């Protein structure tokens, strides 16, 4: 029997009352920021019923249980509608893990330290760009708004640094599954991110003096299948949050670099994928190309935050289940997130966008994205994204990022709700033995993030 001093109704009333009064500060029993500052843990900010699935469901579900069609009704309120329908009707399952209470396990160590060190130093300049208030220069590292007051601040932090490293490289495998459950396309390749500003690990810090006008360099390329080998794209982002990135691509059959219209960000990169450039990290476009940011809800949620790393596989490859052929969904572990903040935004600079709005779920503890649903022009659910993060430190196995275990995403599920097509993406250890996942390697820029690099990748 679970007897709570603060029951589920208390938490729900607290979230609703705060929303009605326009109060955003995270936490129920005390401000979340105070709890984290005290001992690096979240427990004192939330009642027991928001810290364990046992407490939330009054013992109907417990850590280690599997959520499936027989018991999903107990946690329907903790899921966005798409995952709920997939569990109820398509055989999707989720394993329940323990709620993570230590904040240092929920983002890269150096990023968290910079967030605490620089708390209160960020603001917006006259153009709406995030800056260091002391001198008006680009942001100096970490989350600029760890205690966000509105949806714009949440999205500004997410857009500023997607992967929360100064530089990241993700070796990828992608699987495009049709409504019948067959994998129609399998791709391998890589995705690279590099931040010349807001740096907390790589020299020079906090920014590269000659590149203060750039927000990020980002590339994606494909090595398999052979028909798409060498296909690659490079985005160069201006620090101005209203300016579209420059978009270049290498097309192997033409053996040359060409520039693409950078506002056409709602098309699949290659055939079969239910994934657009706009979807990256739920913030794949400059901040002010979207608008009308508004918080539409708060409350507990289920998300993968701790056990996404497939450490038992030498290449970090994940197992699958569900759907007509058992290949539609990743095996995944989720945990009870005590408080998620739900923000909606509309594409204001894309007159031909197929999307009318997106609804994004942020973890209030560290403001990472834990889910997204986009809606078409008729405001009907269109596409859904959910995934898993992990500290790569499990069961005695570790993958290090400098002095600390690596933290990153592990896998993503992208679902086209209207066609029932699904794209599964996983971060693997390596592709072809030469493209290895990792962070903060100064060689990434020359290897992956210039037009010369695109040509070299296309020729291999």
Secondary structure, DSSP 8 states (H G I E B T S, - for coil): ----SS-HHHHHHHHHHHHHHT-----SSS-HHHHHHHHSB-GGGS-GGGT-HHHHTTTSS-TT-EE-TTTGGGGGGGS-HHHHHHHHHS---EEE-----BGGGSS-HHHHHHHHHTTT-EEE-TTS-EEETTTS-B--SS-TTTT--SHHHHHHHHHH-SSSSSEEEEEEEEEEE-TTS-EEEEEEEEEEEE-SSS-SSSSSSS--GGGTTEEEEEEEEEEESGGGTT-EEEEEEESSTTS--EEEEEETTTTEEEEE-TT--SSBSSTT---BGGGGGG--S-GGGEEEEEEEEEEEEEEB-SB---TTSTT----EE-STTS-SEE--EEEEEEEEEEEEEEESS-TT-SEEEEEEEEETTT--EEEEEEEETTS-EEEEEEEEEEESEETTEE-EETTEE-EEEEEEEEEETTTTEEEEEEEESEETTTEE-EE--TTHHHHHSSHHHHHHHHH-
